Amino acid sequence: MAAALSKLKNANIGTLAPIVFYAVVGALFLILLPIANFPPHIGLTGVMSLITAYALFKRRAWAKWLVAALFFVATTISLYTVYFILFSNWFVSLAMIVYIVLTWYFTYYVIIKKI
């Protein structure tokens, strides 16, 4: 526990932002799971996002592979959702667009900037 607090104390905003993003997205997807009638892709993406947040926090070598996988999964889910509900549900469409932009940004940040 002390080592985790030490990591958080010494981390900068650039290191913590992707961790917080993937943790929040994972939690939101798991919260939305029963509301959306339990589609498996939402649950799997949520669990994978939480595992990615953990891997980034612990600086695991395989974290970048999870970030890359989530990039493709998030892009596919978001673009599919936006394509089919763009004019019927503006709030969900806007949320998906924000999600995809943040996913692309944090993927770039983690892969290129080498967290």
C-alpha positions in Angstrom: 0.0 0.0 0.0 2.8 2.4 0.8 4.4 1.7 -2.6 1.2 2.5 -4.4 0.9 5.8 -2.5 4.5 6.6 -3.3 3.8 6.0 -7.0 0.8 8.3 -6.9 2.7 11.0 -5.0 5.6 11.1 -7.5 3.5 10.8 -10.7 2.8 13.7 -12.9 -0.5 14.5 -14.7 0.7 13.0 -17.9 1.3 9.6 -16.2 -2.0 9.7 -14.2 -4.3 10.9 -17.0 -4.3 7.6 -19.0 -4.7 5.6 -15.8 -7.7 7.6 -14.7 -9.2 7.6 -18.2 -9.1 3.8 -18.5 -10.3 3.3 -14.9 -13.2 5.6 -15.3 -14.2 4.2 -18.7 -14.0 0.6 -17.3 -16.2 1.6 -14.3 -18.7 3.4 -16.5 -19.0 0.5 -18.9 -19.7 -1.9 -16.0 -22.3 0.5 -14.6 -24.0 0.8 -18.0 -24.0 -3.0 -18.4 -27.4 -3.7 -16.8 -28.9 -0.6 -18.3 -28.0 -1.8 -21.8 -29.5 -5.3 -21.1 -26.1 -7.0 -20.6 -24.4 -6.9 -24.1 -21.2 -8.9 -23.8 -19.0 -6.4 -25.6 -19.7 -3.7 -23.1 -18.8 -5.9 -20.2 -15.6 -7.2 -21.8 -14.5 -3.7 -22.8 -15.2 -2.5 -19.3 -13.1 -5.3 -17.7 -10.4 -4.8 -20.2 -10.3 -1.1 -19.5 -9.9 -1.7 -15.8 -7.1 -4.3 -16.4 -5.4 -1.7 -18.7 -5.6 0.9 -16.0 -4.0 -1.5 -13.5 -1.3 -2.5 -16.0 -0.5 1.2 -16.7 -0.4 1.9 -13.0 2.0 -1.0 -12.3 4.0 -0.2 -15.5 3.6 -3.6 -16.9 5.3 -4.3 -20.3 2.0 -5.8 -21.7 0.0 -2.6 -20.9 0.8 -1.2 -24.4 -0.7 -4.3 -26.0 -3.9 -3.8 -24.1 -4.0 -0.1 -25.0 -3.6 -1.1 -28.7 -6.3 -3.7 -28.4 -8.7 -1.2 -26.7 -8.0 1.3 -29.5 -9.4 -1.1 -32.1 -12.3 -2.3 -29.9 -13.3 1.3 -28.9 -13.0 2.6 -32.5 -15.2 -0.2 -33.8 -17.8 0.1 -31.1 -18.0 3.9 -31.2 -18.1 4.3 -34.9 -20.7 1.6 -35.2 -22.9 3.2 -32.6 -22.5 6.7 -34.0 -23.3 5.5 -37.5 -26.6 3.9 -36.4 -27.9 6.4 -33.9 -26.4 9.7 -35.0 -29.7 11.4 -35.7 -31.9 9.6 -33.2 -29.9 10.1 -30.0 -27.7 13.1 -29.9 -26.5 12.6 -26.3 -25.2 9.1 -26.9 -23.7 10.1 -30.2 -21.8 13.0 -28.6 -20.6 10.8 -25.8 -19.3 8.2 -28.3 -17.5 10.9 -30.2 -15.9 12.2 -27.1 -15.0 8.6 -26.1 -13.4 7.9 -29.4 -11.4 11.1 -29.4 -10.1 10.5 -25.9 -9.3 6.9 -26.8 -7.3 8.0 -29.8 -5.4 10.6 -27.8 -4.5 8.3 -24.9 -3.5 5.6 -27.3 -1.1 8.0 -29.0 0.1 9.2 -25.7 0.8 5.8 -24.2 2.3 4.2 -27.3 4.3 7.1 -28.7 5.2 8.9 -25.5 6.2 5.6 -23.8 4.6 5.9 -20.4 
